[in-house]
Amino acid sequence: MFGRTTAAARTRAAGGGANRWVVLLVLCVSLLLVALDATVLHVAVPAVTEDLRPSSVELLWIVDAYPLVCASLLILFGTLGDRVGRRRILLLGYALFGVASAVAALATTAEVLIAARALLGVGGAMIMPATLSILRAVFPDRRERATAIGIWTAVAAVGAATGPVLGGFLVQHFWWGSVFLVNIPLMVLMLPVGRWLLPESRGSGDGPWDVIGALTAAAGVLGVVLGVKRLGVGHGLLDIRTVGPLVAGALLLTLFVRRQKRREHPLIDIRMFARAAFSTSVGCIVLAMLALVGLELIAVQYLQLVLELSPLETGLRLLPLTFAAMAAGATGSFTLRRIGPRRMVGWGFVLTAAAVLLLTLMGHHDRPLLLTVGFVLLGFGLQTTLFGAYESMLSEAPAAQAGGAAAIGETSYQLGAGMGIALLGSVMNAAYAPGLTDASGVPGAARTAAANSLGEAYKVADALGGPAGDALRIAARSSFVHGLHVTLVVSAGLLLLGALAALRLPKVMECPSASAELPEQQGHQATEAPGRTAREAQEHLTVPARRAPAGAAGAAGSGRTAH
């Protein structure tokens, strides 16, 4: 049913014609669904709790099963796509995502919903690295690829921000299962569209796929992410439920790295990390996500618990951050060409740090203009950093290892998000709890309970009532604002460290000709077909044969634009 097309059809898919932008549209829709599903359940948790009556542990797994499974399997499916075909893995991810969504929507017990969320994580792990690695193959010209990555990152920002809003609308007008049911018609549409439009691409395929290495990496990432998440929900570092997964995950990842260094045909070429641009880009992704997710979580608590805004008002206040992130993604290609990766990522960190320090002016009273300006600078600066880091990482990696490189980037993204909640949450708690000693007349047990969070402090204050309750409420609010300021300063320091790290990135955006990528991108295919021209080998992607028009061989051309 599928075959290899003529050179012109390959050119059209690989970057020489308008169809590559149609491919980008399909990939962005795929990413949008995965990004939505990462956050859409958050507002449905109360409805799920009321209907399924899960225990506290089950509720935690309902929320965390998806990101945990997805993060742990990114490297496995990213490298598998390099071997068996990235489009094939993507289409399987579509199918599994749709089936899992149906199971989740119709779940009648907490156990079934947890299993469905885990399956959604498997589908998401298939989809996420495949979209970025196919993008890498379809846009061999770096200038066009930068534009495509800008659109891709902007869509990710839209999906993450839209999830809670869409989830709230669906839960309010239908039932909690509708947040999953909405995925099904889109996946039913995406399967035939993806099969028809998306080109197949793969890496060298040399040697057998390292099953043991892939499973070791999956278990290692799962352990590290699980340990980091436990830190984020308040477990101590020395708690066996925290240190156990962290140590086990670190050991497994160490074994994975040593195994890959010894193998003739590794899943991931560890030598990529010896390239300053690649390793620095990965580190910058972790730092950027650490700041973004940790600050967003604390900002939501400030808006709802200190300023007493409703969830809808809170979402609207955060919209400037999303719009600024979209603008940074849309203009990222132009910025990267003008100032280069080093200054783009570095100044993105500096702008974000300035925004964070500006937000230290937040206090007990609402200052809408200050918050809007701060969130705009924060969103634009962080998205600028993420764009430059992702583009540099993907361009630095060999084309044959695009799936593995994309998986490393996405794993760094997930790990940074978990570390942000754990690290900045710990800083916040350490700065918040001591301030409660100022509340006079409050029993020690009540003060201890109030130290867990501001929301818990409000509940304790309501239960106490009278002057003691009022004193606890005032002290808790003041202490939270103080903790917020300390957290913002620490975050700014981390962001400035990121700016210093960005000095290791290239100063200018190098745009080698597509032929320069030929030996690493399609050398194995040239070996399979010695008679193929260099141009044909460079543009070689497997696409559905029915898309090749008759007589297309004479129509080959680059068709690339310089942005």
C-alpha positions in Angstrom: 0.0 0.0 0.0 2.9 2.4 0.8 6.0 2.8 -1.2 8.8 5.1 -2.0 7.9 8.1 -4.2 9.8 10.0 -6.8 12.3 12.7 -5.9 9.7 15.5 -6.4 7.2 14.0 -4.0 10.0 13.5 -1.5 11.1 17.1 -2.0 7.6 18.3 -1.4 7.4 16.5 1.9 10.9 17.2 3.1 10.9 20.9 2.8 10.7 21.8 -0.9 7.0 22.5 -1.2 4.0 23.9 0.7 3.0 20.4 2.0 5.5 20.7 4.8 3.4 23.4 6.4 0.4 21.1 6.2 2.5 18.5 8.0 3.3 21.1 10.7 -0.4 21.8 11.1 -1.1 18.1 11.7 1.8 17.9 14.2 0.6 21.0 16.1 -2.9 19.5 16.5 -1.3 16.4 17.9 0.8 18.4 20.3 -2.3 20.5 21.3 -4.2 17.4 22.4 -1.4 16.1 24.5 -0.7 19.5 26.1 -4.5 19.9 26.8 -4.7 16.5 28.5 -1.8 17.4 30.8 -3.9 20.1 32.5 -7.5 19.6 31.6 -8.2 17.2 34.5 -7.1 19.6 37.2 -10.4 21.5 37.4 -12.4 18.2 37.2 -10.8 16.7 40.3 -13.6 17.8 42.7 -16.3 16.2 40.4 -14.2 13.0 40.1 -13.8 12.9 43.8 -17.6 13.3 44.4 -18.5 10.6 41.8 -15.8 7.9 42.2 -15.0 8.5 45.9 -11.3 7.7 45.5 -9.0 7.5 48.5 -6.3 10.2 48.9 -3.7 7.9 47.4 -6.0 7.0 44.5 -6.7 10.6 43.8 -3.0 11.4 43.8 -2.5 8.6 41.2 -5.4 9.8 39.1 -3.7 13.1 38.7 -0.1 11.9 38.5 -0.4 8.6 36.5 -0.4 10.5 33.2 2.7 12.7 33.6 4.7 9.9 35.4 4.1 7.3 32.7 4.5 9.8 29.9 7.9 11.1 31.2 9.3 7.7 31.8 8.5 6.4 28.3 9.6 9.3 26.2 13.1 8.0 25.6 11.8 4.5 24.9 9.4 5.6 22.2 11.6 8.4 20.9 14.4 6.0 20.1 12.0 3.3 18.9 10.6 5.8 16.4 14.1 6.4 15.1 14.3 2.6 14.3 10.9 1.5 13.1 9.6 4.8 11.8 8.4 8.0 13.5 5.1 8.2 11.7 4.3 4.6 12.7 4.8 5.4 16.3 2.8 8.6 16.1 -0.2 6.8 14.5 -0.1 4.1 17.1 0.0 6.9 19.7 -3.1 8.4 18.2 -5.0 5.1 18.4 -4.0 4.4 21.9 -4.8 7.9 23.0 -8.3 7.6 21.6 -9.0 4.2 23.2 -7.6 5.4 26.6 -9.7 8.5 26.4 -12.9 6.4 25.9 -12.0 4.2 28.9 -11.3 7.2 31.1 -14.5 8.9 30.1 -16.6 5.9 31.0 -14.7 4.8 34.1 -16.9 3.8 37.0 -14.1 3.1 39.5 -10.9 4.9 40.6 -8.8 1.9 39.6 -10.1 2.0 36.0 -9.5 5.8 35.7 -6.0 5.4 37.0 -5.3 2.6 34.4 -6.8 4.8 31.7 -4.7 7.8 32.7 -1.6 5.5 32.5 -2.6 4.4 29.0 -3.0 8.1 28.1 0.6 8.6 29.3 1.8 5.8 27.0 0.0 7.4 24.1 1.4 10.8 25.0 4.9 9.4 25.1 4.4 8.1 21.6 3.1 11.3 20.3 5.3 14.0 21.9 8.8 13.0 20.6 7.4 11.9 17.3 6.0 15.3 16.5 9.3 17.1 17.1 11.4 14.5 15.3 9.1 14.5 12.2 9.3 18.3 12.3 13.1 17.9 12.3 13.0 15.7 9.2 10.4 17.7 7.3 12.2 21.0 7.7 15.9 20.3 6.9 16.5 24.0 6.4 17.4 25.5 9.8 15.7 28.9 9.1 12.4 27.3 8.2 12.8 24.8 11.0 13.2 27.7 13.5 9.9 29.2 12.3 8.2 25.8 12.6 9.6 25.3 16.1 8.3 28.7 17.1 4.8 27.7 16.0 5.2 24.4 17.7 6.2 25.9 21.1 3.4 28.5 20.8 0.8 25.7 20.4 2.2 24.0 23.4 1.7 27.1 25.5 -1.8 27.5 24.2 -2.6 23.9 25.0 -1.3 24.1 28.6 -3.2 27.3 29.3 -6.4 26.3 27.6 -6.7 23.0 29.4 -8.1 24.3 32.7 -10.5 26.7 30.9 -11.8 24.0 28.6 -12.0 21.5 31.5 -14.0 24.0 33.6 -16.5 24.6 30.8 -17.0 20.9 30.1 -17.5 20.0 33.7 -19.9 22.9 34.3 -22.1 22.0 31.3 -21.7 18.2 31.1 -19.9 15.8 33.4 -16.3 15.1 34.3 -15.9 12.3 31.7 -16.4 14.9 28.9 -12.9 16.2 29.5 -11.7 12.9 28.0 -14.5 12.3 25.6 -13.5 15.4 23.6 -10.3 13.7 22.5 -12.1 10.8 20.7 -13.5 12.6 17.6 -10.2 14.5 17.1 -8.2 11.2 17.2 -10.6 9.5 14.9 -10.0 12.4 12.4 -6.2 12.5 13.0 -5.6 8.8 12.3 -6.6 8.9 8.6 -5.3 12.4 8.1 -1.9 11.5 9.6 -1.7 8.3 7.6 -2.4 10.3 4.4 -0.3 13.4 4.9 2.6 12.6 7.2 5.8 11.4 5.7 7.6 8.4 7.2 11.2 9.0 8.5 13.6 7.1 10.6 17.2 7.1 11.7 20.0 4.8 10.5 18.5 1.6 12.0 22.0 0.1 12.4 22.1 -2.8 14.7 19.3 -4.2 16.9 17.1 -2.0 19.1 18.4 -2.1 22.7 15.3 -3.3 24.5 17.1 -3.7 27.8 18.6 -0.2 27.5 15.2 1.3 26.7 13.5 -0.4 29.7 16.4 0.7 32.0 16.0 4.3 30.9 12.2 4.1 31.4 12.5 2.7 34.9 15.3 5.2 35.8 13.3 8.3 34.6 10.2 7.0 36.4 12.2 6.7 39.7 13.7 10.2 39.4 10.4 11.9 38.4 8.4 10.0 41.1 11.0 11.0 43.8 10.9 14.6 42.6 7.1 14.7 42.7 7.1 13.3 46.2 9.3 16.1 47.3 6.9 18.5 45.7 3.9 17.3 47.7 5.8 17.7 51.0 7.6 14.4 51.7 11.1 14.9 53.2 14.2 14.3 51.2 15.2 11.5 53.7 11.8 9.9 53.6 12.2 6.4 52.1 9.3 7.0 49.8 11.3 9.9 48.3 14.9 8.9 48.6 14.2 5.3 47.5 12.9 6.2 44.0 15.5 8.9 43.6 18.4 6.7 44.3 17.0 3.8 42.3 16.3 6.0 39.4 19.8 7.6 39.5 21.4 4.2 39.6 19.4 2.9 36.7 20.1 6.0 34.6 23.9 5.6 35.4 23.7 2.0 34.2 21.9 3.2 31.1 24.6 5.7 30.2 27.4 3.2 30.8 25.5 0.6 28.6 25.1 3.1 25.8 28.8 4.1 25.9 29.7 0.4 25.4 27.3 -0.5 22.6 28.3 -0.2 19.0 24.8 1.0 18.1 23.4 2.8 21.1 19.8 4.0 21.5 21.1 7.5 22.3 24.6 8.7 21.3 25.8 9.9 24.7 28.5 11.8 22.8 25.8 14.4 22.0 26.1 15.6 25.6 29.8 16.4 24.9 28.6 19.1 22.5 28.4 22.2 24.6 25.4 23.5 22.6 23.3 20.3 23.1 24.0 19.8 26.8 23.6 23.5 27.6 20.3 23.6 25.8 19.0 20.6 27.8 20.0 22.3 31.0 18.4 25.6 30.0 15.1 23.7 29.3 15.2 22.3 32.8 15.9 25.7 34.4 13.2 27.4 32.3 10.5 24.9 33.2 11.6 24.9 36.9 10.9 28.6 37.0 7.7 28.5 35.0 5.8 25.7 36.7 6.9 26.6 40.2 6.0 30.3 39.8 2.7 29.5 38.1 1.7 27.3 41.0 2.5 29.9 43.6 1.0 32.7 41.5 -2.3 30.8 41.4 -2.3 30.4 45.2 -1.6 34.1 45.6 -4.4 35.2 43.2 -7.0 32.9 44.8 -6.0 32.9 48.5 -4.5 36.4 49.0 -6.4 38.5 46.5 -9.4 36.2 46.8 -10.1 36.0 43.0 -12.4 33.3 41.6 -10.9 30.5 39.5 -12.3 32.2 36.4 -10.8 35.5 37.4 -7.5 33.8 38.2 -7.4 32.2 34.7 -8.1 35.5 33.1 -5.3 37.2 35.0 -2.9 34.5 33.7 -3.9 35.0 30.1 -1.4 37.8 29.4 1.4 35.2 30.2 0.0 32.8 27.6 -0.5 35.5 25.0 3.1 36.8 25.6 4.4 33.2 25.2 2.5 32.9 21.9 4.0 36.1 20.7 7.5 35.0 21.6 7.0 31.7 19.8 5.7 33.5 16.7 8.6 35.9 16.5 11.3 33.4 17.7 12.6 32.6 14.3 13.3 36.3 13.5 14.8 36.9 16.9 17.1 33.8 16.6 18.4 34.9 13.2 19.0 38.5 14.4 20.8 37.9 17.7 21.8 34.2 17.7 21.1 31.4 20.2 23.5 32.7 22.9 22.0 36.1 23.3 18.4 34.8 22.7 18.5 32.3 25.5 20.6 34.5 27.7 18.6 37.6 27.4 15.4 35.5 27.7 16.6 34.4 31.1 17.5 38.0 32.1 14.1 39.3 31.0 12.4 36.6 33.0 14.5 37.3 36.0 13.6 41.0 35.7 9.9 40.1 35.5 10.2 37.9 38.6 11.9 40.7 40.6 9.2 43.1 39.4 6.6 40.8 40.8 8.2 41.1 44.3 6.2 44.4 44.5 3.1 42.3 44.9 1.6 42.7 48.3 -1.7 42.2 50.2 -3.7 44.4 47.8 -4.5 43.9 44.1 -2.3 45.7 41.6 -3.7 44.6 38.2 -1.3 46.7 36.1 1.8 45.4 37.9 0.6 41.8 37.6 -0.2 42.2 33.9 3.2 43.7 33.0 5.0 41.1 35.1 3.2 38.2 33.6 3.7 39.6 30.0 7.5 39.9 30.6 7.5 36.5 32.3 5.7 34.7 29.5 7.7 36.4 26.7 11.1 35.9 28.4 10.5 32.2 29.3 9.1 31.3 25.9 12.0 33.1 24.2 14.4 31.0 26.3 12.6 27.7 25.6 12.4 28.4 21.9 16.1 29.1 21.6 17.0 26.1 23.7 14.8 23.7 21.9 15.9 24.9 18.5 19.6 24.7 19.4 19.2 21.3 20.9 17.3 19.8 17.9 19.7 21.4 15.4 22.8 20.2 17.2 21.6 16.6 17.3 22.3 14.4 14.3 19.2 14.0 12.1 19.3 10.2 12.5 19.0 10.7 16.3 16.2 13.2 16.1 13.7 11.0 18.0 16.2 10.4 20.8 17.1 14.1 21.0 13.4 15.1 21.0 12.8 12.6 23.8 15.6 14.0 25.9 14.2 17.5 25.4 10.7 16.4 26.5 12.1 14.5 29.4 14.0 17.6 30.5 10.8 19.5 30.2 8.9 17.1 32.5 11.8 16.9 35.0 12.1 20.6 35.1 8.4 21.0 35.8 8.6 18.5 38.7 11.7 20.1 40.1 10.1 23.5 40.0 7.2 22.4 42.2 9.5 20.6 44.6 12.3 23.2 44.9 10.3 26.4 44.8 7.6 24.8 46.9 10.1 23.9 49.5 11.5 27.4 49.5 8.0 28.8 49.9 7.2 26.5 52.8 10.5 27.2 54.6 9.9 31.0 54.4 6.1 30.8 55.2 6.0 28.6 58.3 8.1 30.7 60.7 5.9 33.7 60.3 2.9 32.0 62.0 4.6 32.4 65.3 3.4 36.0 65.3 -0.2 34.8 65.7 -1.0 35.3 69.4 -3.5 33.2 71.2 -3.3 30.3 68.7 -2.8 26.8 70.1 0.4 25.0 69.0 -1.5 22.2 67.3 -3.5 24.7 65.2 -0.3 26.6 64.3 1.3 23.4 63.2 -1.7 22.5 61.0 -1.7 26.0 59.5 2.0 25.7 58.6 1.1 23.2 55.9 -0.3 25.8 53.5 -2.2 29.0 53.3 -5.4 27.2 52.4 -5.1 25.0 55.5 -4.4 28.0 57.6 -7.7 29.6 56.5 -9.6 26.4 57.4 -7.9 26.3 60.9 -8.7 30.0 61.4 -12.4 29.5 60.5 -12.5 26.6 63.0 -10.9 28.7 65.7 -13.0 31.8 65.2 -12.8 34.8 67.4 -9.7 36.9 67.9 -7.4 33.9 67.6 -8.8 33.0 64.2 -8.5 36.5 63.0 -4.9 36.7 64.2 -4.0 33.4 62.5 -5.6 34.6 59.2 -3.7 37.9 59.2 -0.4 36.2 60.2 -0.8 33.5 57.5 -1.5 36.1 54.8 1.5 38.2 55.7 3.7 35.1 56.0 2.6 33.9 52.6 3.4 37.2 50.9 6.8 37.2 52.6 7.4 33.6 51.4 6.3 34.6 47.9 8.9 37.4 47.9 11.7 35.0 49.1 10.7 32.5 46.4 10.7 35.0 43.7 14.2 36.2 44.6 15.5 32.6 44.7 13.9 32.0 41.3 15.5 35.1 39.9 18.9 33.9 41.1 18.3 30.5 39.3 17.3 32.3 36.1 20.5 34.4 36.2 22.5 31.2 36.5 20.7 30.1 33.4 21.8 33.3 31.6 25.4 32.5 32.5 25.0 28.9 31.3 23.7 30.3 28.0 27.1 31.8 27.3 28.2 28.3 26.2 25.7 28.4 23.3 26.8 29.4 19.7 26.9 33.2 19.2 25.3 33.0 15.8 22.7 30.8 14.2 24.6 28.7 11.7 22.5 27.6 8.7 24.5 25.0 6.8 23.2 23.9 3.4 21.0 20.9 3.4 23.7 18.9 1.7 25.9 19.3 4.8 23.4 17.1 6.7 23.5 14.4 4.1 26.1 12.1 5.6 24.4 11.9 9.0 20.8 12.2 7.9 20.5 9.8 5.0 23.9 8.2 4.5 22.4 4.7 5.2 19.8 5.2 2.5 22.4 6.3 0.0 24.1 3.0 0.8 20.9 1.1 0.1 20.5 2.8 -3.3 24.0 3.7 -4.7 22.4 5.1 -7.9 20.5 7.8 -6.0 21.7 11.3 -6.4 22.9 13.3 -3.5 19.8 15.6 -3.8 17.5 12.6 -3.8 19.2 11.0 -0.8 19.0 14.3 1.1 15.3 14.6 0.5 14.5 11.0 1.0 11.5 10.4 3.2 9.0 7.5 2.9 5.5 8.9 2.1 2.3 7.3 0.9 2.8 6.3 -2.8 -0.7 7.5 -3.7 0.5 11.1 -3.1 3.1 11.0 -5.9 1.8 12.6 -9.0 2.7 11.1 -12.4 5.7 12.7 -14.0 6.8 14.4 -10.8 10.4 13.5 -11.3 11.0 16.5 -13.5 9.5 18.9 -10.9 12.0 18.7 -8.2 13.2 21.9 -6.6 14.1 23.2 -3.2 11.4 25.8 -2.8 12.9 27.0 0.5 12.4 30.5 1.7 14.9 32.5 3.7 13.2 34.0 6.7 
